[in-house]
Amino acid sequence: MTVGHGLVISGGARGLVQGCTFSRNGGQGLRVTDQARPILEGNECSENALGGIAYCDTAAGTARKNVCQKNGRHGIYVDDQAQPILEG
């Protein structure tokens, strides 16, 4: 297991993360923070120490058709004032 998160999207970043695998990280597979607003689609987040996908601060964007399983604490976590759109 590696230390840290698989991918951190922060600041005012936008863009598309599609068809990627994030597994066995020491934190989250995908961490979206600050005012970032990415589209996360068709990714697999598994066996991460904390969780699959985490939205923190005032992050938003869309998570669509991601598979989050066998993570330590949660599949998808929404914290603080984050307001993502979560779709099947």
Z-matrix of the N, CA and C atoms (Angstrom, degrees):
N
C 1 1.453
C 2 1.526 1 108.96
N 3 1.317 2 116.92 1 130.91
C 4 1.457 3 121.00 2 178.83
C 5 1.519 4 110.63 3 -85.03
N 6 1.304 5 116.98 4 159.35
C 7 1.453 6 122.50 5 179.48
C 8 1.521 7 108.52 6 -87.99
N 9 1.339 8 117.09 7 140.30
C 10 1.456 9 120.99 8 176.50
C 11 1.516 10 112.93 9 96.61
N 12 1.322 11 114.53 10 -168.04
C 13 1.460 12 122.40 11 -177.83
C 14 1.524 13 109.70 12 -96.41
N 15 1.326 14 115.83 13 155.66
C 16 1.459 15 119.84 14 177.18
C 17 1.513 16 111.95 15 -66.75
N 18 1.349 17 116.63 16 -51.07
C 19 1.462 18 122.34 17 179.05
C 20 1.520 19 108.49 18 -146.05
N 21 1.328 20 116.79 19 130.67
C 22 1.461 21 122.21 20 175.77
C 23 1.521 22 107.59 21 -111.68
N 24 1.327 23 115.82 22 126.52
C 25 1.465 24 122.07 23 176.73
C 26 1.516 25 105.57 24 -113.33
N 27 1.336 26 117.74 25 118.04
C 28 1.461 27 119.84 26 -171.27
C 29 1.525 28 111.55 27 -139.07
N 30 1.330 29 114.50 28 -174.85
C 31 1.462 30 120.55 29 -177.97
C 32 1.514 31 109.24 30 65.70
N 33 1.298 32 117.43 31 -135.86
C 34 1.461 33 122.24 32 177.30
C 35 1.518 34 111.32 33 -106.29
N 36 1.323 35 116.92 34 25.79
C 37 1.467 36 121.42 35 -174.95
C 38 1.525 37 112.63 36 -60.14
N 39 1.303 38 114.42 37 144.20
C 40 1.461 39 123.59 38 173.67
C 41 1.521 40 106.37 39 -131.01
N 42 1.296 41 117.46 40 175.36
C 43 1.454 42 120.04 41 178.46
C 44 1.512 43 111.18 42 134.24
N 45 1.333 44 115.64 43 -171.70
C 46 1.456 45 122.75 44 -175.27
C 47 1.524 46 109.85 45 -125.21
N 48 1.331 47 115.96 46 129.45
C 49 1.464 48 122.28 47 170.60
C 50 1.522 49 104.99 48 -116.06
N 51 1.325 50 117.00 49 113.48
C 52 1.464 51 120.70 50 -171.16
C 53 1.526 52 110.96 51 -136.94
N 54 1.339 53 115.25 52 134.28
C 55 1.446 54 121.54 53 172.38
C 56 1.517 55 115.24 54 68.47
N 57 1.311 56 117.37 55 28.72
C 58 1.469 57 121.68 56 -178.95
C 59 1.527 58 110.99 57 -104.03
N 60 1.323 59 115.67 58 159.66
C 61 1.465 60 122.28 59 176.35
C 62 1.513 61 108.97 60 -117.01
N 63 1.334 62 115.94 61 128.80
C 64 1.461 63 122.77 62 177.71
C 65 1.521 64 106.81 63 -125.06
N 66 1.310 65 117.49 64 107.62
C 67 1.460 66 119.34 65 -176.74
C 68 1.522 67 111.52 66 -143.03
N 69 1.340 68 112.94 67 153.25
C 70 1.465 69 122.71 68 176.55
C 71 1.525 70 113.95 69 58.91
N 72 1.314 71 116.45 70 38.76
C 73 1.461 72 121.15 71 174.70
C 74 1.525 73 109.29 72 -92.60
N 75 1.319 74 116.96 73 154.42
C 76 1.456 75 121.88 74 -179.41
C 77 1.520 76 113.85 75 -74.76
N 78 1.317 77 118.50 76 -13.34
C 79 1.462 78 123.61 77 177.73
C 80 1.521 79 109.39 78 -122.71
N 81 1.343 80 115.58 79 -121.91
C 82 1.458 81 121.09 80 175.98
C 83 1.525 82 110.39 81 -95.69
N 84 1.313 83 115.62 82 156.66
C 85 1.457 84 119.65 83 172.71
C 86 1.515 85 110.14 84 -67.81
N 87 1.331 86 116.74 85 -52.20
C 88 1.467 87 123.96 86 177.27
C 89 1.521 88 108.49 87 -126.67
N 90 1.315 89 117.10 88 128.13
C 91 1.473 90 121.29 89 177.79
C 92 1.523 91 107.67 90 -122.85
N 93 1.330 92 116.14 91 120.73
C 94 1.461 93 122.72 92 179.44
C 95 1.519 94 106.70 93 -110.74
N 96 1.339 95 116.62 94 122.01
C 97 1.459 96 120.00 95 -172.45
C 98 1.530 97 111.47 96 -138.65
N 99 1.315 98 115.90 97 176.21
C 100 1.470 99 123.81 98 -177.57
C 101 1.531 100 108.83 99 60.68
N 102 1.329 101 117.15 100 -129.37
C 103 1.472 102 121.08 101 179.96
C 104 1.525 103 111.70 102 -108.59
N 105 1.309 104 117.60 103 21.55
C 106 1.473 105 121.36 104 -178.36
C 107 1.525 106 110.81 105 -63.12
N 108 1.336 107 115.82 106 147.62
C 109 1.464 108 122.69 107 -178.13
C 110 1.529 109 111.17 108 -140.98
N 111 1.308 110 118.19 109 63.31
C 112 1.464 111 119.88 110 -179.34
C 113 1.527 112 112.35 111 -83.99
N 114 1.312 113 115.16 112 166.55
C 115 1.458 114 122.28 113 168.32
C 116 1.530 115 105.83 114 -102.71
N 117 1.321 116 116.93 115 123.20
C 118 1.460 117 123.03 116 177.86
C 119 1.518 118 107.18 117 -111.88
N 120 1.324 119 117.09 118 114.10
C 121 1.460 120 119.07 119 -172.64
C 122 1.534 121 111.82 120 -137.07
N 123 1.344 122 115.10 121 128.09
C 124 1.451 123 121.62 122 173.11
C 125 1.519 124 114.60 123 65.53
N 126 1.327 125 117.34 124 31.39
C 127 1.463 126 121.67 125 178.86
C 128 1.522 127 110.35 126 -95.64
N 129 1.322 128 116.24 127 157.76
C 130 1.464 129 121.67 128 174.63
C 131 1.523 130 108.45 129 -115.85
N 132 1.327 131 115.84 130 124.77
C 133 1.463 132 122.44 131 179.53
C 134 1.522 133 107.39 132 -124.60
N 135 1.320 134 117.35 133 107.37
C 136 1.460 135 119.87 134 -174.96
C 137 1.527 136 111.96 135 -141.54
N 138 1.318 137 114.48 136 151.12
C 139 1.460 138 123.67 137 175.28
C 140 1.527 139 113.26 138 57.61
N 141 1.334 140 117.46 139 33.02
C 142 1.457 141 121.99 140 174.07
C 143 1.527 142 108.64 141 -88.54
N 144 1.322 143 117.19 142 146.41
C 145 1.470 144 120.86 143 -174.47
C 146 1.520 145 112.76 144 -60.12
N 147 1.330 146 118.47 145 -42.28
C 148 1.462 147 120.55 146 -178.55
C 149 1.524 148 111.77 147 -97.64
N 150 1.310 149 117.69 148 -60.33
C 151 1.456 150 118.82 149 -177.25
C 152 1.511 151 112.15 150 -166.32
N 153 1.331 152 114.56 151 175.28
C 154 1.456 153 121.04 152 -179.15
C 155 1.514 154 112.40 153 -77.31
N 156 1.346 155 115.93 154 -60.52
C 157 1.464 156 122.29 155 -179.56
C 158 1.522 157 107.44 156 -131.77
N 159 1.339 158 117.07 157 135.76
C 160 1.466 159 121.18 158 176.99
C 161 1.522 160 109.46 159 -129.78
N 162 1.328 161 115.88 160 131.30
C 163 1.462 162 122.96 161 173.64
C 164 1.525 163 107.11 162 -108.54
N 165 1.334 164 116.73 163 123.52
C 166 1.463 165 121.77 164 -177.07
C 167 1.528 166 110.41 165 -126.53
N 168 1.330 167 115.32 166 167.24
C 169 1.463 168 122.90 167 178.94
C 170 1.531 169 109.69 168 57.87
N 171 1.328 170 118.68 169 -128.57
C 172 1.467 171 121.18 170 179.54
C 173 1.530 172 110.97 171 -109.30
N 174 1.309 173 116.13 172 28.14
C 175 1.467 174 121.10 173 179.48
C 176 1.530 175 110.88 174 -62.77
N 177 1.306 176 114.93 175 154.07
C 178 1.470 177 121.36 176 178.88
C 179 1.524 178 107.52 177 -147.00
N 180 1.323 179 116.40 178 -145.84
C 181 1.458 180 120.60 179 -176.35
C 182 1.513 181 109.91 180 102.03
N 183 1.326 182 116.21 181 -165.20
C 184 1.457 183 121.83 182 -176.61
C 185 1.524 184 110.51 183 -130.77
N 186 1.325 185 115.97 184 134.48
C 187 1.466 186 122.21 185 171.67
C 188 1.521 187 106.82 186 -114.37
N 189 1.329 188 116.13 187 121.75
C 190 1.465 189 120.82 188 -173.22
C 191 1.535 190 110.00 189 -135.69
N 192 1.328 191 116.04 190 127.95
C 193 1.465 192 123.36 191 173.10
C 194 1.536 193 113.78 192 55.24
N 195 1.342 194 116.24 193 38.83
C 196 1.456 195 120.95 194 174.90
C 197 1.522 196 109.18 195 -93.03
N 198 1.312 197 117.62 196 148.51
C 199 1.466 198 122.79 197 176.86
C 200 1.519 199 107.20 198 -109.25
N 201 1.326 200 116.15 199 118.51
C 202 1.463 201 122.49 200 179.69
C 203 1.519 202 107.85 201 -124.18
N 204 1.329 203 116.95 202 110.74
C 205 1.460 204 119.99 203 -175.95
C 206 1.519 205 111.35 204 -145.98
N 207 1.327 206 115.06 205 154.93
C 208 1.465 207 123.35 206 176.12
C 209 1.523 208 113.03 207 57.45
N 210 1.340 209 116.77 208 33.13
C 211 1.453 210 121.23 209 175.28
C 212 1.528 211 109.13 210 -91.14
N 213 1.332 212 116.68 211 158.05
C 214 1.454 213 121.54 212 -174.14
C 215 1.519 214 115.77 213 -61.67
N 216 1.335 215 118.52 214 -43.37
C 217 1.466 216 120.94 215 -174.90
C 218 1.521 217 114.48 216 -119.65
N 219 1.315 218 118.52 217 -39.49
C 220 1.464 219 120.25 218 -173.86
C 221 1.528 220 111.17 219 -157.17
N 222 1.318 221 114.67 220 160.58
C 223 1.458 222 120.17 221 173.47
C 224 1.517 223 110.07 222 -83.10
N 225 1.338 224 116.19 223 -63.16
C 226 1.466 225 122.65 224 175.29
C 227 1.520 226 107.62 225 -126.63
N 228 1.329 227 116.06 226 127.35
C 229 1.463 228 122.31 227 -177.03
C 230 1.524 229 109.18 228 -118.44
N 231 1.338 230 117.05 229 131.53
C 232 1.460 231 122.45 230 177.96
C 233 1.524 232 107.12 231 -119.76
N 234 1.327 233 116.63 232 118.31
C 235 1.460 234 123.07 233 -173.23
C 236 1.529 235 110.38 234 -120.09
N 237 1.313 236 114.26 235 168.80
C 238 1.458 237 122.97 236 173.22
C 239 1.527 238 111.34 237 52.47
N 240 1.315 239 116.57 238 -126.55
C 241 1.471 240 121.70 239 -178.44
C 242 1.530 241 111.72 240 -107.40
N 243 1.303 242 116.63 241 19.68
C 244 1.469 243 120.98 242 -179.87
C 245 1.530 244 110.46 243 -64.05
N 246 1.328 245 115.87 244 144.84
C 247 1.458 246 120.91 245 -178.53
C 248 1.531 247 111.52 246 -139.11
N 249 1.317 248 117.74 247 63.28
C 250 1.467 249 119.06 248 177.73
C 251 1.518 250 111.79 249 -75.80
N 252 1.307 251 115.90 250 159.57
C 253 1.463 252 122.28 251 170.51
C 254 1.514 253 106.01 252 -97.38
N 255 1.320 254 116.99 253 121.74
C 256 1.466 255 122.48 254 -178.65
C 257 1.524 256 108.95 255 -108.79
N 258 1.325 257 116.42 256 120.40
C 259 1.456 258 121.84 257 -178.86
C 260 1.520 259 109.77 258 -124.67
N 261 1.374 260 115.94 259 139.15
C 262 1.454 261 124.68 260 177.94
C 263 1.465 262 112.80 261 -17.17
